[in-house]
Amino acid sequence: MRRSLASRTFLGALALSAILFVPGIARGDEPGLQQRAQELVRQLGDDSYPVRQRAMRELTQLGVPAKQALLTGLQSDDAEIRWRCRRVLASVLELDLRARLADFAADTDGSEGLSLPGWERFRELVGDEPAARELFVEMQRAEPDLLEAADAPNAPLDEALQQRCAQLQQVIFAPDQRARRAAPLGSVVTLFFVATRADVQVTDALVSYLHTFSYQPAFQQIMNDPRRSKPVRKLLGTWVGRNSGTFSTYHNFMLSLQYGLGEALDPALAALRSGTAQPYAQQYAMLVVGRFGGAEHANLIEPLLNDHNVLGSNNINQQEVRTEVCDVALAILVHLAGENHPDFGFKFLQKNPQSVVIPLSAGFANDGERQSAIKKWRERGTKPGGSGE
């Protein structure tokens, strides 16, 4: 993954062209064209410079039918033939790749049996509807090398994935604003796709990278398009459902809340059970449980009523309101119980369809009000008809 962009493009096209199988579709396999291409490849090593140049031009004009002869020419003992075959192949394989990708996209029902590196696993994750095939073509155009590597069993992908993330981030946040470029949709989705492989190590850096890329314009646009977002949502669901145990897992909780991905519930429950999550991670884990969980999960949140780590403060109605972990815990407990927040002393609470409540609005103006609210919740469970928690 340390090759130049030009080299990666050529080798990616070469590998993809060689791997892709297209049954029943002629790609210039007529014997006459094949024989002519073979003869022209031999002429690439001719002693006469004009002959070599003319052969090169004719092979380029011949296009896709010359592919096999050119691939064979790459193995020639003649360095001149190898060099010229490589140059012609760059354009020939690009044309071939475009045609094969078009055929794959047009095979909307999969009846032709076409495939691409990574397609089988992608189809298992998100399905093979037209929108999924269309998206996968974008991924192949953007990241053929990475998809090819990810298609190999037991491939060492961690370094390749981290390096590609770093490269993309450098382009997005280049010091010179004129050099900055938004990340292509195909690249962002490919990175999420590769990261869902079970053998990929989920690190804080990887979680942070992908969270950053999720705010790229093309990615935001597809997520707001009901027709096209279904396969991406399934892919994101697989990603946020991974229980990595990293400190940056809260980024995935944020993605879950933003896009309504209930797959993050199990990692959120695991974060609460561990008792080692940082306060901000606990906060988002509780919000995920509040949105996608139920009253049966209240016992995991109850202990956090004793957690007075400060999450932040805000000035509301000319009063300084401090929010602690216990305040968010109480707000979520009341929500899960289906009761009214004002009955438990929440004067500033604002609800939100994505996160259930806005965390910083769950605070109290002073510790006396906070303790009174928590006491009322605890006494609630001991009264006749209470929850008995």
SULNORQUI-V449469 format. One record per backbone hydrogen bond with DSSP energy under -1.0 kcal/mol. CO is the residue of the C=O (numbers start at 1). NH is the residue of the N-H. E is the energy in kcal/mol with one decimal. If there is no record, write none. Layout:
CO | NH | E
CO | NH | E
This chain:
4 | 8 | -3.0
5 | 9 | -2.6
6 | 10 | -2.3
7 | 11 | -2.9
8 | 12 | -2.7
9 | 13 | -2.2
10 | 14 | -2.6
11 | 15 | -2.8
12 | 16 | -2.6
13 | 17 | -2.7
14 | 18 | -2.0
15 | 19 | -2.2
16 | 20 | -2.5
22 | 25 | -1.3
30 | 34 | -2.2
31 | 35 | -2.7
32 | 36 | -2.0
33 | 37 | -2.5
34 | 38 | -2.3
35 | 39 | -2.1
36 | 40 | -2.3
37 | 41 | -2.3
38 | 42 | -1.8
39 | 43 | -1.8
42 | 45 | -1.6
43 | 46 | -1.9
48 | 52 | -2.1
49 | 53 | -2.6
50 | 54 | -2.6
51 | 55 | -2.5
52 | 56 | -2.0
53 | 57 | -2.2
54 | 58 | -2.5
55 | 59 | -2.3
56 | 60 | -1.9
57 | 61 | -2.3
58 | 62 | -2.4
59 | 63 | -1.7
63 | 66 | -2.2
64 | 67 | -2.3
66 | 70 | -2.3
67 | 71 | -2.7
68 | 72 | -2.3
69 | 73 | -2.0
70 | 74 | -1.2
72 | 75 | -1.8
73 | 76 | -1.7
78 | 82 | -2.2
79 | 83 | -2.5
80 | 84 | -2.3
81 | 85 | -2.7
82 | 86 | -2.2
83 | 87 | -1.7
84 | 88 | -2.3
85 | 89 | -2.8
86 | 90 | -1.3
88 | 92 | -2.3
89 | 93 | -3.4
91 | 95 | -1.9
92 | 96 | -2.4
93 | 97 | -3.1
94 | 98 | -2.2
95 | 99 | -2.0
96 | 100 | -2.6
97 | 101 | -2.8
98 | 102 | -2.1
99 | 103 | -2.3
100 | 104 | -2.6
101 | 105 | -2.5
102 | 106 | -2.2
103 | 107 | -1.4
106 | 108 | -2.3
107 | 110 | -1.5
110 | 113 | -1.3
116 | 119 | -2.4
118 | 122 | -2.2
119 | 123 | -3.1
120 | 124 | -1.9
121 | 125 | -1.8
122 | 126 | -2.6
123 | 127 | -2.3
129 | 133 | -2.1
130 | 134 | -2.7
131 | 135 | -2.0
132 | 136 | -2.3
133 | 137 | -1.9
134 | 138 | -1.5
135 | 139 | -2.0
136 | 140 | -2.3
137 | 141 | -2.2
138 | 142 | -1.7
139 | 143 | -3.1
143 | 147 | -2.0
144 | 148 | -2.1
145 | 149 | -2.5
146 | 150 | -2.5
147 | 151 | -1.0
149 | 152 | -1.1
152 | 155 | -1.4
155 | 157 | -1.5
157 | 161 | -3.1
158 | 162 | -2.4
159 | 163 | -2.6
160 | 164 | -2.2
161 | 165 | -2.2
162 | 166 | -2.4
163 | 167 | -2.5
164 | 168 | -2.4
165 | 169 | -2.4
166 | 170 | -2.0
167 | 171 | -1.6
168 | 172 | -2.2
169 | 173 | -2.5
171 | 181 | -1.4
176 | 179 | -2.1
184 | 188 | -2.0
185 | 189 | -2.6
186 | 190 | -1.8
187 | 191 | -2.2
188 | 192 | -2.0
189 | 193 | -2.7
190 | 194 | -2.9
191 | 195 | -2.0
194 | 197 | -1.7
197 | 200 | -1.7
203 | 207 | -2.4
204 | 208 | -2.4
205 | 209 | -2.6
206 | 210 | -2.5
207 | 211 | -2.1
208 | 212 | -2.2
209 | 213 | -2.4
210 | 214 | -1.5
212 | 215 | -1.5
213 | 216 | -1.9
216 | 220 | -2.6
217 | 221 | -2.4
218 | 222 | -1.9
219 | 223 | -1.9
220 | 224 | -1.0
222 | 225 | -1.5
225 | 229 | -2.3
229 | 233 | -2.9
230 | 234 | -2.0
231 | 235 | -1.9
232 | 236 | -2.9
233 | 237 | -2.3
234 | 238 | -1.8
235 | 239 | -1.9
236 | 240 | -3.0
237 | 241 | -1.2
239 | 242 | -1.6
242 | 244 | -1.4
246 | 249 | -1.4
248 | 251 | -2.2
249 | 252 | -1.2
249 | 253 | -1.5
250 | 254 | -2.1
251 | 255 | -2.0
252 | 256 | -2.5
253 | 257 | -2.2
254 | 258 | -2.4
255 | 259 | -2.3
256 | 261 | -2.3
261 | 264 | -1.5
262 | 265 | -2.0
264 | 268 | -2.0
265 | 269 | -2.6
266 | 270 | -2.4
267 | 271 | -2.2
268 | 272 | -1.9
269 | 273 | -2.3
270 | 274 | -2.1
278 | 282 | -2.8
279 | 283 | -2.4
280 | 284 | -1.8
281 | 285 | -2.5
282 | 286 | -2.5
283 | 287 | -1.8
284 | 288 | -2.2
285 | 289 | -2.2
286 | 290 | -2.7
287 | 291 | -1.9
288 | 292 | -3.1
289 | 293 | -2.3
294 | 297 | -2.2
295 | 298 | -1.7
297 | 300 | -1.5
298 | 302 | -2.3
301 | 304 | -1.6
302 | 305 | -2.0
303 | 306 | -1.6
304 | 307 | -1.6
307 | 326 | -1.9
309 | 325 | -2.2
312 | 323 | -3.2
314 | 321 | -3.8
316 | 319 | -1.4
319 | 316 | -2.8
321 | 314 | -2.4
322 | 364 | -1.9
323 | 311 | -3.1
323 | 312 | -1.4
324 | 328 | -1.5
325 | 329 | -2.4
326 | 330 | -2.4
327 | 331 | -2.3
328 | 332 | -2.4
329 | 333 | -2.4
330 | 334 | -2.5
331 | 335 | -1.8
332 | 336 | -2.9
333 | 337 | -1.8
334 | 339 | -2.2
335 | 338 | -1.3
341 | 344 | -2.1
341 | 346 | -1.6
342 | 345 | -1.7
350 | 358 | -2.9
352 | 356 | -1.8
355 | 357 | -2.7
356 | 352 | -1.9
358 | 361 | -2.1
359 | 362 | -2.1
364 | 322 | -1.8
366 | 370 | -1.6
367 | 371 | -2.8
368 | 372 | -2.1
369 | 373 | -2.1
370 | 374 | -2.3
371 | 375 | -2.5
372 | 376 | -2.1
373 | 377 | -1.9
374 | 378 | -2.3
375 | 379 | -2.6
376 | 380 | -1.5
379 | 382 | -1.2
383 | 386 | -2.8
